[in-house]
């Protein structure tokens, strides 16, 4: 049995917690802008089979979750027509109020 006091285990635990806290505090703060979510790489129009006309069942970009008015998309690169369509089409959530 050791009579050396709290011992190295307590020291290691305190050091580990201090290191973890230091990492969390020292983490670089990133400026949040309204366009951060749009800074992701986008897909080529040909890859998602983008077309300038509505798709099946009348689906079109203007009512897609990914569409950013007036002519952009969160997923597809390039200028996007509100009346166009591609395979990444995702309808906006319907509000049932």
C-alpha positions in Angstrom: 0.0 0.0 0.0 1.2 3.4 -0.9 1.3 6.3 1.6 2.3 9.0 -0.9 -1.0 10.8 -0.8 -3.5 11.4 -3.6 -1.0 10.0 -6.1 -0.4 10.4 -9.8 -3.9 9.2 -10.8 -5.5 12.4 -9.5 -2.8 14.5 -11.1 -3.4 12.8 -14.5 -7.2 13.3 -14.2 -6.8 17.0 -13.3 -4.3 17.5 -16.1 -6.6 15.7 -18.6 -9.6 17.9 -17.6 -7.5 21.0 -17.9 -6.3 20.0 -21.3 -9.8 19.3 -22.5 -11.1 22.6 -21.2 -8.2 24.4 -22.8 -9.0 22.8 -26.2 -12.6 23.8 -26.0 -11.9 27.4 -25.0 -9.0 27.8 -27.5 -11.0 26.4 -30.4 -11.0 28.9 -33.3 -14.2 31.0 -33.5 -15.6 31.0 -37.0 -17.5 33.9 -38.2 -21.1 32.9 -39.0 -22.6 34.5 -42.0 -26.0 33.9 -43.7 -24.2 32.3 -46.6 -22.2 29.6 -44.6 -24.6 26.9 -45.5 -24.2 27.7 -49.2 -20.4 27.4 -49.1 -20.6 23.6 -49.7 -19.3 22.2 -53.0 -22.1 21.9 -55.6 -22.9 19.2 -58.1 -22.5 19.6 -61.8 -25.8 20.2 -63.6 -25.3 17.2 -65.9 -24.7 14.9 -63.0 -28.1 15.6 -61.5 -29.7 15.8 -65.0 -30.8 19.4 -64.6 -33.3 20.6 -67.2 -34.9 24.0 -67.7 -38.4 22.6 -67.7 -40.5 21.0 -65.0 -40.0 17.3 -64.2 -42.4 14.4 -63.6 -45.6 15.1 -61.8 -45.1 18.9 -62.4 -42.2 19.1 -59.9 -40.1 22.3 -60.4 -37.2 24.1 -58.7 -39.3 27.0 -57.5 -41.0 24.8 -54.9 -37.8 22.8 -54.0 -36.2 23.0 -50.6 -32.8 23.5 -52.2 -33.9 26.4 -54.4 -32.5 29.9 -53.5 -34.4 32.7 -55.2 -34.0 34.2 -57.7 -31.8 31.7 -59.6 -29.6 29.5 -57.4 -29.5 26.1 -55.7 -27.9 24.7 -52.5 -27.0 21.5 -54.4 -26.6 22.3 -58.1 -23.9 24.5 -59.5 -24.8 27.4 -61.9 -27.8 29.4 -62.7 -31.1 27.6 -61.9 -34.5 28.4 -63.4 -37.4 28.4 -61.0 -39.3 26.4 -63.6 -36.5 23.8 -64.0 -36.0 20.4 -62.5 -33.2 17.9 -61.5 -32.8 14.6 -59.6 -32.0 16.4 -56.4 -35.5 17.8 -56.2 -36.9 17.8 -52.6 -40.3 19.4 -52.1 -40.6 22.0 -49.3 -42.4 20.9 -46.2 -46.1 21.5 -46.3 -47.5 23.6 -43.5 -50.8 22.1 -42.3 -52.0 25.0 -40.2 
